[in-house]
Amino acid sequence: MPHYLLRVSSLSGVNLLPAVDSVATGKAFFTLNALDGTAQAIVRVANMAPAGVVLFRANNLNSTGNGRVLYSLEAQGGYWRLPSGAMFGVNDFNDIGRGRLIVIAASENYPMGEIGGRI
């Protein structure tokens, strides 16, 4: 098994359930150190002013409802990032690639999420 995992996700409104009709787009870059569970994520968005970006765990693979926020990302310049020291446990690690971890960028007009993408 590799020691580091890299995932890149394209963010759009069609990736959310229910889908959102938005011209906004984005990319999420996520890395995980499998040896110690530390993680990093960088999210860039275009055509929207995000009010917040979260890394979310969905309980149901077909919906963003009834899940929980793992981390709220921090705004830094023109992008958003995981807080320093973000850690992932076994359950979080196992959900990567299963479509249960979702990056969601919310805006004033779409407080539940304007764009998103699965990791």
N, C-alpha and C positions, 0 to 999 in steps of 0.2 A: 504494500500500500504506500502511495506517495506521502511524503511528510507535509506537503502543502497542497491545498486545493484552491483553484481559481475558477470563479464563475463570472460570466458577463451576462447581463440581462438587459434586453431592450424594454423600455417602459412606454406604455401607451394606454389610452383609455379603453381600448378594446380588450385589454388583458384583465380588466376588473369585471366582477360579477355583482350586480348588473353592469354592463358595459357603459362607458361614458363617452359621449361624442365630444372630443376635444382635439384641437390642433397641437396640443402640447406633446412633447416627446422627451425621452431621456435615456440614459444608460446608467446601469449600476455595475460597479466592479467590486467583487467580493473575494477576499482571500481568507483562508483558515489554516492555521498551523495545527496539524493533526496531533502533534506531540504534546502541546500544552494547552490547546483549546483557544488560544488567542486569535482574534479576528480583526480584519480591517475591511472597511467598505467606503467607497467613494461614489457619490451619486451626483450626476450633472443633469440638469433639465433645461429645456428650451421652450419658448413660447408660453411660459406661465411664470407667475410669481408665487413660488411655494410658500405656504404658511407653515408647513412642517413636513418632515419626511420620517417614516418609521420603517423598521424591520418587524414584520408581523408574522405570527404563526397562525395559519388557518387550521381550524379543527376539521373542516369539511373541504375536500379537494376542489369542490365545485363552487365555493363561496368564500368571500372574505368575512362573512358574518360569524359571530360566536367564536372568535379566536382571541388571541392576546398579543399585545405589543411586547416584543422582546427588548427592543431598544428604540429610543427616539434619537435620530441623528442630529448632529450639531451643524449649524450653518458656519461655513468658514470660507470667506471670499465668495467665489462664484460656484461653490459646490457644497455638498453636505457630506458628513463623515460620521462613522461610528464613534462614540466616545472612547477616549483613551482607556485601555485596559478591558475592553469588551471581551467577554469569555463565553464560550459555547460548551455546553455539556453534551453528554452522549445522545440524549434525545434530540437536541438541536442539530448535532452533527448528522444523525441518521435522517433527519428531515430534509437535509440539503440534497437536491436532486430528485426528491419525491414530489416537488411542487407544493410543499406545505409552507415554505418560507417565502414571503412576498415582501418586496419593497413597494411602499405606497407613498406617493407625494400628494399631499392635500393642498387645496387652495381656498381662498375665501369663498369662491363660488361653489366649490365641491369639498366641503369639510370632511367627508368620509373617504375622499380620494379622487383625484382627477386623472392620475396615471399610475400604473403599477406594472410589476413584472415579477415572475417567479424565479427563485434562485434554484 
